[in-house]
Amino acid sequence: MATFTRDTEIFRNEDMLREDYQPDSITAREDEISTYTAALQPIVNGAQPRNIFLYGKTGVGKTAVSRYLLKQLQRDTEQYDDVELSVCWLNCTNLSSSYQVAVNLVNQLRPADDRISTTGYPQQRVFDILYEELDQIGGTVLLVLDEIDHIGSDDEILYEIPRARSNGYLSKAKPGVIGISNDFGFRDDLSPKVKDTLCEEEIHFSPYNAPELRAILEERVAGAMYDDAVDDAVIALCAAIAAQDTGSARQALDILYKSGEIARTNSEERLTEDHVHQAREKLEQSQVEHGMRELTKHGHLALVAMLQLAFEQETPARIRDVYPLYRRIAEGSNVDPLVRRRMHDHLADLAMLGILDRQMKNEGRAGGHYYQYEFDVDLDIVGDVVRDFDSIALPEGVAARIG
């Protein structure tokens, strides 16, 4: 008997539930598509492209809509001899400056054997090389900068590229920038000169509601899963959970996919609501573990200090209780401790990630207000992660409890 055989009961085409799947049509984003299409219309007319800024939470369709519309745009402009359109897509997740964005754009536009070094050039020289590459391509060039908020306050490139033609740096290319951001506050933090150029057209993608998520899931399920594998109640539950939490289609699809994996592992023929609840727990645990592992060194130190207090049943704890323990652990790990205020920022980060619960207490004029922290996740999960912190000298209480 074969060790591996193809699914015949749960998944027909599980790729349709994965993050990188690009659907042939977009559901529940009609208004955004209409606004987006209007903003792209000048390109079809042979005019200078408008600069577009998209913002909204993760998983609400910004990237999917962009890929869908730009694919349509490239197809439709082929019928016009006076329109030459090129699209360069750059994900900025691991980039933190205009310099890095410019270098990566150059290397996207150049052949693999002619790329430039990521260091060693003055910034203006990198911009000049980028302009040379754009002019060599010529025509309309759309530069899509996904996750653009990762560059933080170093937004010079978002001013330079849209104005490059009017400033005389380009003669053959007509560049346009499409910035995509998950951070609502990023637009507000842009310098005024960048807002004037990048934000010619702004499109806000709001979170999906439950009926919209249900429609998205139903469309995917039709091709991804066998007809008898999932019923309306399961789809509705996945949609409701995601709508109440993040409003993210990505989350709804992840829950459905994980539910299918659980059913398949258990050799069951249909998904049930129990599978959905199990999937949600597993995904939340995985997300929490990933969040803890991705913290900075000082975030790890703050996490260990809180874990020690939790094991001693000294939580909820105030910053005045956490900080001395944090300092001792940092010094024992040969790490210079942060000042109290900066260390408090790391506790706030842990609360934002859902690892800690933060409650404000107000004792009036006598005591003022302050925050208390305690874990909002199972301590065994935290212990499993902390066990891998090789560069941190764990307190005896923590080391003894986690083995």
C-alpha positions in Angstrom: 0.0 0.0 0.0 1.3 3.5 -0.9 2.5 5.7 1.9 1.1 8.8 0.2 -2.1 9.1 -1.8 -3.9 12.1 -3.1 -6.8 13.6 -1.2 -10.2 12.4 -2.4 -12.4 13.8 0.4 -11.2 17.2 1.8 -9.0 19.2 -0.6 -9.5 19.4 -4.3 -7.0 22.2 -4.8 -5.6 23.5 -1.5 -3.4 26.1 -3.2 -6.6 28.2 -3.5 -6.6 28.7 0.2 -3.0 29.8 0.5 -1.8 33.3 0.9 -0.1 33.6 -2.5 -3.1 32.5 -4.5 -4.3 35.2 -6.9 -8.0 34.8 -7.7 -9.4 35.5 -11.2 -12.0 37.9 -9.6 -12.1 40.0 -6.5 -15.1 39.7 -4.1 -16.5 42.4 -1.8 -14.1 45.2 -2.9 -16.2 46.9 -5.6 -16.0 50.5 -4.3 -12.2 50.2 -3.9 -11.7 48.7 -7.3 -13.8 51.5 -8.9 -11.7 54.2 -7.2 -8.5 52.4 -8.0 -9.5 52.0 -11.7 -10.2 55.7 -12.0 -6.8 56.5 -10.5 -5.1 54.3 -13.1 -7.1 55.6 -16.1 -4.5 58.3 -17.0 -2.0 55.5 -17.9 -4.4 54.1 -20.6 -4.7 57.6 -22.0 -0.9 57.9 -22.3 -0.7 60.5 -19.6 1.6 60.8 -16.6 0.5 58.2 -14.0 -1.0 59.4 -10.7 0.7 58.4 -7.4 -1.6 56.2 -5.3 -1.5 55.4 -1.6 -3.4 52.3 -0.3 -3.8 51.7 3.4 -5.6 49.3 5.6 -5.0 46.3 7.9 -3.3 43.1 6.9 -5.5 40.8 4.9 -8.1 43.3 3.7 -7.3 43.0 0.0 -4.8 45.8 -0.8 -2.2 43.6 -2.4 -4.7 41.2 -4.1 -6.6 44.1 -5.6 -3.4 45.7 -6.8 -2.2 42.5 -8.5 -5.5 41.9 -10.1 -6.0 45.4 -11.5 -2.4 45.8 -12.6 -2.6 42.5 -14.5 -5.8 43.8 -16.2 -4.1 47.2 -16.9 -1.0 45.5 -18.5 -3.3 43.4 -20.7 -5.6 46.3 -21.7 -2.7 48.7 -22.6 -1.2 46.2 -25.1 -3.8 47.3 -27.7 -2.4 50.9 -27.7 0.8 51.5 -29.7 1.6 54.8 -27.8 1.5 53.2 -24.3 4.4 51.2 -23.0 3.7 50.0 -19.5 6.2 48.3 -17.1 5.4 47.3 -13.5 8.1 46.8 -10.9 6.9 45.3 -7.6 9.0 45.5 -4.4 8.1 44.2 -1.0 9.7 46.5 1.6 9.2 44.3 4.7 12.9 43.9 5.3 13.9 47.4 4.2 14.2 50.3 6.6 15.4 53.3 4.6 15.0 55.1 1.3 18.6 54.0 0.4 17.7 50.3 0.7 14.5 50.8 -1.3 16.4 52.5 -4.1 19.2 49.8 -4.2 16.6 47.0 -4.3 14.6 48.8 -7.1 17.8 49.1 -9.1 18.5 45.4 -8.6 14.9 44.5 -9.6 15.3 46.4 -12.8 18.8 45.0 -13.7 19.8 41.5 -14.8 20.9 39.2 -12.0 24.5 39.4 -13.1 24.6 43.2 -13.1 23.3 44.1 -9.7 24.9 46.7 -7.4 26.1 46.3 -3.9 23.7 47.1 -1.1 26.3 49.3 0.6 29.1 51.7 -0.4 27.3 54.2 -2.6 26.2 57.7 -1.6 22.4 57.9 -1.6 22.2 60.4 -4.5 24.4 58.1 -6.6 22.0 55.3 -6.1 19.1 57.6 -7.0 21.0 58.5 -10.2 21.5 54.9 -11.1 17.8 54.2 -10.5 16.9 57.1 -12.9 19.3 55.7 -15.5 17.5 52.3 -15.3 14.1 53.9 -15.5 15.0 55.9 -18.6 16.5 52.9 -20.2 13.1 51.1 -19.8 11.2 54.2 -20.9 7.5 54.6 -21.2 5.2 54.4 -18.1 6.8 52.6 -15.2 4.8 51.8 -12.1 6.8 51.1 -8.9 4.7 49.2 -6.4 6.1 49.5 -2.9 4.3 47.0 -0.7 4.6 47.3 3.1 6.1 50.7 2.5 5.6 51.7 6.2 8.7 49.6 7.1 11.0 52.5 5.9 9.7 54.6 8.8 10.5 58.3 8.7 13.2 58.0 6.0 10.8 58.8 3.2 13.0 60.8 0.8 12.5 58.3 -2.0 8.8 58.8 -1.9 9.4 62.5 -2.7 12.2 61.9 -5.3 10.7 59.4 -7.6 7.3 61.2 -8.3 9.2 64.4 -9.0 12.1 63.0 -10.9 10.7 63.8 -14.3 9.7 67.4 -13.4 13.1 67.9 -11.8 14.9 66.9 -15.0 16.3 63.5 -13.9 14.2 61.6 -16.4 13.4 62.2 -20.1 12.0 59.0 -21.4 10.3 57.4 -18.4 7.1 58.4 -16.7 7.2 56.9 -13.2 4.3 56.4 -10.9 4.4 55.2 -7.3 1.9 52.9 -5.7 2.5 52.8 -1.9 0.8 50.0 0.1 0.7 50.3 3.9 -0.7 48.2 6.8 -0.1 51.1 9.2 -2.9 53.7 9.4 -0.5 56.2 11.1 2.2 56.0 8.4 0.5 58.5 6.1 0.1 61.0 9.0 3.9 60.6 9.8 4.9 61.4 6.2 6.6 64.7 5.6 4.3 67.4 4.1 6.3 67.4 0.8 5.8 63.6 0.5 2.1 63.8 1.2 1.7 66.2 -1.7 3.3 63.8 -4.2 2.6 60.3 -3.0 -0.9 60.8 -1.8 -2.5 62.2 -5.0 -5.0 59.4 -4.7 -5.7 57.7 -1.4 -7.7 54.5 -1.1 -8.7 53.1 2.3 -9.4 49.4 2.6 -11.7 48.8 5.6 -11.9 45.5 7.4 -14.2 42.9 5.9 -17.5 42.2 7.7 -18.9 38.6 8.3 -21.1 38.5 5.1 -18.2 39.7 2.9 -15.8 37.1 4.4 -18.4 34.4 4.0 -18.7 35.3 0.3 -15.0 35.2 -0.1 -14.8 31.8 1.5 -17.7 30.4 -0.5 -15.9 31.4 -3.7 -12.7 29.8 -2.7 -14.3 26.6 -1.3 -16.0 26.0 -4.6 -12.6 25.2 -6.2 -10.5 24.3 -3.2 -12.6 21.6 -1.5 -14.7 18.7 -2.4 -18.5 19.3 -2.4 -19.3 17.3 0.7 -16.3 18.3 2.7 -17.6 21.5 4.2 -21.1 22.9 4.9 -22.5 26.4 5.3 -22.2 26.4 9.1 -18.5 25.8 9.0 -17.9 28.6 6.5 -20.1 30.9 8.5 -18.2 30.2 11.7 -14.8 30.8 10.0 -16.1 34.1 8.7 -17.6 35.2 12.0 -14.4 34.5 14.0 -12.3 36.5 11.5 -14.8 39.3 11.3 -14.9 39.7 15.1 -11.1 39.6 15.4 -9.4 41.3 12.5 -11.7 41.6 9.6 -9.0 39.8 7.6 -9.7 37.5 4.7 -6.3 36.0 5.3 -7.3 35.0 8.8 -10.6 33.5 7.6 -8.8 31.5 4.9 -6.1 30.3 7.4 -8.7 29.1 9.8 -10.6 27.2 7.1 -7.4 25.7 5.7 -6.1 24.6 9.2 -9.6 23.1 9.9 -9.2 21.0 6.7 -5.7 19.9 7.7 -7.0 18.7 11.1 -9.8 16.8 9.5 -7.4 15.2 7.0 -4.9 14.3 9.7 -7.8 12.6 11.6 -8.9 10.8 8.5 -12.3 12.4 8.7 -14.4 13.1 5.6 -16.0 16.4 6.6 -15.1 19.6 8.5 -17.0 20.3 11.6 -17.3 23.4 13.9 -15.1 21.5 16.4 -12.3 21.4 13.7 -12.7 25.2 13.3 -12.3 25.8 17.1 -9.3 23.6 17.2 -7.8 25.4 14.2 -8.3 28.8 15.8 -6.5 27.7 18.9 -3.6 26.2 17.0 -3.2 29.3 14.8 -3.4 31.7 17.8 -0.7 29.6 19.6 1.5 29.7 16.6 1.0 33.4 16.2 1.9 34.1 19.8 5.0 31.8 19.6 6.2 33.6 16.5 5.6 37.0 18.1 7.7 36.1 21.1 10.6 34.6 19.1 10.7 37.8 16.9 11.2 40.2 19.8 14.4 42.1 20.3 16.9 41.1 22.9 15.4 43.5 25.4 11.9 42.2 24.6 13.2 38.8 25.5 14.6 40.1 28.7 11.4 41.7 29.7 9.5 38.5 28.8 11.8 36.4 31.0 11.4 38.9 33.9 7.6 38.7 33.6 7.7 34.9 33.5 9.7 34.8 36.7 7.1 37.0 38.4 4.3 34.8 37.1 6.0 31.7 38.4 6.3 33.4 41.8 2.6 34.3 41.5 3.5 38.0 41.7 1.4 39.1 38.8 -0.4 41.4 37.9 2.8 43.4 38.2 3.7 47.0 37.9 6.7 48.4 36.1 8.4 49.1 39.5 8.2 45.3 40.2 9.4 44.2 36.7 12.2 46.7 36.2 14.7 45.6 39.0 14.3 41.9 37.9 14.8 42.9 34.3 18.0 44.8 35.2 19.4 41.7 37.0 18.7 39.4 34.2 20.2 41.8 31.6 23.4 42.3 33.7 23.7 38.5 34.2 23.4 38.1 30.4 26.1 40.7 29.7 23.6 43.1 28.2 23.4 46.8 29.1 20.0 47.4 30.6 17.7 50.1 29.2 16.4 52.9 31.3 13.0 52.2 33.0 10.9 54.2 30.5 12.4 52.3 27.5 12.0 49.0 29.2 8.4 49.9 29.8 8.0 50.3 26.0 8.9 46.6 25.6 6.1 45.6 28.1 3.7 47.7 26.0 4.9 45.8 22.9 4.2 42.5 24.6 0.7 43.7 25.4 0.1 44.9 21.8 1.1 41.4 20.6 -1.5 39.8 22.9 1.1 38.1 25.1 0.5 40.3 28.1 -2.7 41.8 29.4 -2.3 45.4 30.4 -4.8 47.1 32.7 -4.7 50.8 33.8 -5.3 51.4 37.5 -6.2 54.8 38.9 -5.8 55.5 42.6 -6.8 59.1 42.4 -4.8 62.0 43.6 -3.0 59.9 46.2 -1.6 57.2 44.0 -2.1 58.5 40.4 -2.5 56.1 37.5 -0.3 53.2 36.5 -0.3 50.0 34.4 -0.4 46.4 35.6 0.7 43.5 33.5 0.0 39.8 33.5 0.2 37.0 30.9 -2.7 36.6 28.6 -1.4 33.3 27.2 -0.6 29.9 28.7 2.7 29.9 30.7 3.7 26.6 29.2 3.7 28.1 25.8 5.9 31.0 27.0 8.2 28.5 28.7 8.6 26.5 25.5 9.8 29.7 23.7 12.0 31.0 26.5 13.8 27.6 26.7 15.4 28.4 23.4 16.9 31.8 24.6 20.5 30.6 24.6 22.1 34.1 25.1 20.0 34.9 28.2 21.0 33.9 31.7 17.6 32.6 33.0 16.8 33.1 36.7 16.9 29.9 38.8 13.1 30.0 39.2 12.5 30.0 35.5 15.2 27.5 34.6 13.9 25.1 37.2 10.3 25.3 35.9 10.9 25.0 32.2 13.7 22.4 32.4 
